[in-house]
Amino acid sequence: MKGFRDFILRGNLIELAVAFIIAAAFAALVTAFTNVVLEAVAKAGGAPNFDDWQPGGFTTVGPFLTALFAFVLMAAIVYFFIVKPYTAAKERYFPDEPEAETVDPNTEILREIRDSLRAPRG
């Protein structure tokens, strides 16, 4: 029983559960926004629903095109409204630190020897 309790109370499991819940809510938000954009496109230039379209007798092309259009639209929404602003904010508030110069230990020893040879004796 103690092993099960330790498993349940593990930090990683709780973090994973929270991430899953937030992701599900975020997916619903993106889907709702995509539906709003699809409706706006439908009103502006005709319905972006290709479900009834059957070129050359293919019956499954229409739903595929609708799903493809929705996917590209969702990808664009996520990229332009989430990824780009997140990247810009991350670069602004958490700039990359310049990499520290890595010095080979042998080089450091050689520099110490050089400096000791240059130092005046006395």
C-alpha positions in Angstrom: 0.0 0.0 0.0 2.9 2.4 0.8 4.3 1.9 -2.7 0.9 2.8 -4.3 0.7 5.9 -2.1 4.2 7.0 -3.0 3.3 6.5 -6.7 0.1 8.6 -6.5 1.8 11.4 -4.5 4.8 11.6 -6.8 5.3 15.1 -8.2 5.6 14.0 -11.8 2.2 12.3 -11.7 0.5 15.4 -10.4 2.3 17.6 -12.9 1.3 15.3 -15.7 -2.3 15.3 -14.6 -2.4 19.1 -14.4 -0.7 19.4 -17.9 -3.3 17.0 -19.3 -6.2 19.0 -17.9 -4.8 22.3 -19.1 -4.1 20.8 -22.5 -7.7 19.5 -22.8 -9.1 22.9 -21.9 -6.6 24.6 -24.3 -7.7 22.2 -27.1 -11.3 23.2 -26.6 -10.3 26.8 -26.7 -8.4 26.4 -30.0 -11.2 24.4 -31.5 -13.8 27.0 -30.5 -11.7 29.8 -32.0 -11.2 27.8 -35.2 -14.9 27.4 -35.5 -15.4 31.1 -35.1 -12.8 31.7 -37.9 -14.4 29.0 -40.1 -17.8 30.7 -39.7 -16.3 34.1 -40.6 -14.8 32.6 -43.7 -18.1 31.0 -44.6 -19.9 34.3 -44.3 -17.2 36.2 -46.3 -16.7 33.8 -49.2 -19.0 30.8 -49.1 -18.9 27.8 -46.8 -15.5 26.3 -46.2 -17.1 23.0 -45.8 -16.1 20.6 -48.5 -18.1 17.6 -47.2 -20.5 17.5 -50.1 -17.8 18.0 -52.8 -17.2 14.8 -54.8 -14.8 15.3 -57.7 -14.7 12.4 -60.1 -16.9 10.1 -58.0 -14.6 10.1 -55.0 -16.8 10.2 -51.9 -14.1 10.7 -49.2 -12.3 13.7 -50.6 -14.7 16.3 -49.3 -14.4 15.4 -45.6 -10.6 15.1 -46.0 -10.4 18.6 -47.5 -12.6 20.0 -44.7 -10.3 18.4 -42.1 -7.2 19.6 -43.9 -8.5 23.2 -44.0 -9.4 23.0 -40.3 -5.9 21.6 -39.5 -4.1 24.3 -41.5 -6.2 26.9 -39.8 -5.6 25.5 -36.3 -1.9 25.3 -37.0 -1.8 29.0 -38.2 -3.8 30.1 -35.1 -1.5 28.2 -32.7 1.7 29.5 -34.5 0.7 33.2 -34.8 -1.2 33.6 -31.6 0.8 31.4 -29.2 4.2 30.3 -30.5 5.3 33.7 -31.9 4.2 35.8 -28.9 5.7 33.2 -26.5 9.0 33.1 -28.3 9.2 36.9 -28.4 8.3 37.2 -24.7 10.8 34.5 -23.8 13.6 36.3 -25.7 12.7 39.6 -24.1 12.3 38.5 -20.5 14.7 35.6 -20.5 17.6 36.4 -22.9 20.1 33.7 -23.6 23.2 34.1 -21.5 26.4 34.2 -23.5 28.2 30.9 -23.3 31.1 30.9 -20.9 34.5 30.4 -22.5 35.5 26.8 -21.8 39.2 26.6 -21.0 41.1 23.4 -21.5 42.8 22.5 -18.2 46.1 22.0 -20.1 45.8 25.5 -21.6 45.3 26.9 -18.1 48.4 25.1 -16.8 50.4 26.4 -19.7 49.2 30.0 -19.0 50.2 29.7 -15.4 53.7 28.4 -16.4 54.0 31.3 -18.9 53.0 33.8 -16.3 55.4 32.5 -13.7 58.3 32.6 -16.3 57.4 36.2 -17.1 57.2 37.3 -13.5 60.3 39.1 -12.2 62.4 37.0 -10.0 63.6 38.4 -6.8 
